[in-house]
Each structure stands twice: as structure tokens, then as C-alpha cells.
Amino acid sequence: MMGSLTRNERARDDQALVDRVAAGTALQKSNRLRELLLFLCRRAMSDPGTAMHEQEIGIGVFGRQAGYDTALDTLVRVQVSQLRKKLQQHFASEGQDEPVVIEIPKGSYTPVFLDREAAALAADPTWMQRFRGWLNPLTLVFAFLAALGAGTSVWLVLRPAHSRPAVDRLWSQVLGTGRPACLVPSDANLVVFQDLIGRQLSINEYKRAQFGRIADETITDPEKRAAAKLIVGKPCTHVADAELVGMMGVLTAAHQIHTDVVFARDFGTSYLESHTVILLGTRRANPWLEMFEGQLNFRTRFQEAPQTSGFDNHAPLPGEDATYPAAWGKRGYCRVAFLPNMTRSGHVLLISGTEMASTQAGGRFITSEHWIPRLRSRLGLASAARFPYFEVLLKVEFPVARASQFDIVAHRIPKI
């Protein structure tokens, strides 16, 4: 069983598998694809918490010049697509007895090492029905942003937004460091995986990405274990996060800010040093929020059994509650926080709800010409004053047959 292997043993076995694939007949006549496989696997195994960009691959494997235009030069995307087919060919023929297979998820440049039992489960069209009873329905929204698994660097070219002076004034400050923006949508499949193992992963566990080992050590049922590995091995995000990326993209484009959209699985702390970072989603779906929880007053609370979520008020003021629990289908909460990064050299924006709908409400709040003046008033700011760092807690109501509604219930200006 894979869970009995140490980290070094697993790394050694993975490298041996890569070497066998590289020496196999599927890649025998293509030195270029073999070099590409070795490059991608080496990067994935040596630095699993860092995103792999298309331009990096073009320079490192295909000799492209630094700064070349990936929108015009599609060589990397074409070659990775060919490599996917060669990997499938290898594991269907001479590699058919390998207990572990290598896949490169579509839209991603990061190889994953997947137990064959999980790969076989993926080929069964009934697998989702057989495991539906274990899954939280709200975590099953597989969205088009799965294609962002390796990080996508883009200029978002969109129609100009309507005049929104209050919003533009806030966002010119958020984006005003001159750095590119990094939008980080959440990891929807991670929530499903945590439901199956019955606990929440720490940020360190998430960065190490040893999901197969954790499943082996935690889940005794072989089919359930295979389902967990399959699910966590397929990068995707929520539709709500996809919509938020679009909303934020309008603003970054309006301010002529270059934008990297990086799936949470491929995010790393290096982005905090080079970008204005916007983290989206619940703590359970985006573990990178854990890095900032300690400096916030409104802190994420989640209980496994029975599953409950909300925010704890670390230091309640008069008239405030000590806890703000969500009520399934009726009420949620969203924390919107504007903070400095770890070195105080840049900005971080957190939009984190108790579930998808509340996170969406937070996105509407921070991009609304109606709500930004109310935020300014709530913080006691003059009309022309710069925003301090802040955190705001929104209460989100889910009326029947109507869109969710929200209001500010508490706020803080942190002493940073």
C-alpha cells in the first residue's frame, strides 16, 4: 500500500516510474517529448507548491527567449497535448501493469501520480452515482477554471465597465503597488476529499500535496479510497469562484494590471512577494487563508461532525456576537479583508465566505458602487481619504426565490 512508504521512498519510486516511461517505446522516437516529460516531472516533484508557467516551459525545454509571447507561440500547449496522448498510450500498453500512472490534467502543466485503481475508477461512468452519498452536493460544481491548474497568465480584455468612481478609488489603492495581480480561486475537490477523510488538512499538508498517502492512512474502504484519490487528483474550482474571477478581471483590466489566475493547488508563497494577491473561497477550500487567520479578528470556524461553519469574533465589541454561525440554506457569512502581505511590501485581499453563495456576496460587496461608499462610512472615512487596512464581516441571507441579500454586521481596522 502506498501509505506505508516514506516520503523519500515515494519520491524514489516516482522518479523510477518517470525513468521507465521516458525509456518506453511511446517516447522512443520523440526526444522533445521525452525532455518535456522529464522537465515537468522534475519540477513537479522538486517544488510541488509552486506554479509552473507556460513561458517557463518554453524557455527551459524549447529554447524560447525570455518574455516571448505565449498567446502567439502555442508550441508548449501543442507539445503538452501530445505528451498526454503518449502517456495514455504507454500505460495502456507496456506500462499496463504499473500500479501508479502519470497523468497531466487537461489545462494543466503539472503531472500527477495517480493510483491505477483511481484511474480505472475514472473510466467507469457510474462512479459518481456510486459515491454520491459521501459527497456534499455544494462541492460538486466542476467549473471551467479547471484549465487554470498550472496557473494562467493573462491580460483580461473586456468591455469597459460603467463609471464607478467609488469602486475605482478603492481598487486603484488595492492595485496601486504597480505589481501584477494574482487571483486565486479555491480548490473545490479538496472539500470533497476532506469530507471523505473526515478532517480538514493543514496548510503544510496541502502544500506537500500527499493526498494519496493521506487517503491510504485514513480510508479503509478501497472503493471510497479510490474515489477520494480520483477526486483530489482532478483540479477544479467552483462556478462562484469563476464568476468572481471575471468580476475581478474587469477591475484589473480597467486599471491596466497584468493578471495571473492561479489555481489554489498551484499557488505558492512566492506570489505574495511579487503580486497583489486575491484569495477566494472558504478556508476549507482554500487553505492559503490559514496564513492570515492569526492576524484577523473574525476567524474561520468549522466543525466536522455535525458539519457547522461560521466565524468566531476574537475580541467582541459591545453589541457584537462572540460567534456568527451559518445556517444551512438560510444564512451565511463572508469576511472581506484588505491586508498587507507578510513583508508589508504589497497587498492581500481575502474574500472568504462560509459557502459559495456567501463568497459571491463578498465579491459583489467589494466591487459595488452601492456598497463601497457604505464601507467608507462604516470605517469613518472622509470621501477623499485613503482606505486603511480593514476587515468586514457580512451577514448573507438566502430568501426563498430571490437572490441572496447581505449587510455589514461588524468591522475592524487592524493595528498593523
PyMOL commands that set and color helices and strands:
alter all, ss='L'
color gray80, all
select helices_A, chain A and resi 2-4+7-22+25-27+31-46+54-62+75-92+116-122+127-134+137-139+144-148+165-174+188-197+203-208+211-218+222-232+239-254+264-266+270-274+287-293+356-366+371-378
alter helices_A, ss='H'
color red, helices_A
select strands_A, chain A and resi 100-103+112-115+152-154+181-184+259-261+276-280+298-303+308-313+323-325+331-340+347-353+390-397+405-412
alter strands_A, ss='S'
color yellow, strands_A
deselect
rebuild
show_as cartoon
